[in-house]
Amino acid sequence: MDATVVWLIVALFYAPLHYLLPMLVVVMTGSEEGEARKRRLVATAIDCTLSMLIAFVVVIWLAGDQLQIAMFVLLLSMATPYLRIWLHHRAAAA
């Protein structure tokens, strides 16, 4: 299989998981209404986008030699949006 097709398949499965789950967590755990919720959703989308772009750059760089580490980077990058959600939740509770 062509490498481009493989990376497209990875991206098509990875992107929805990377965006939808954090957004769902924000919606389900947030007590904000209106503009505050919208700002939090936008901030989460930005976090997801940045972490996904950084992860893909690192993964593409590592994929030639160290594929297992590259896949671990993808898995680890999925946790970064939750870090901001957790920090926001702690700040709101304090």
Beta strands, then each sheet from edge to edge (+ up, - down):
end
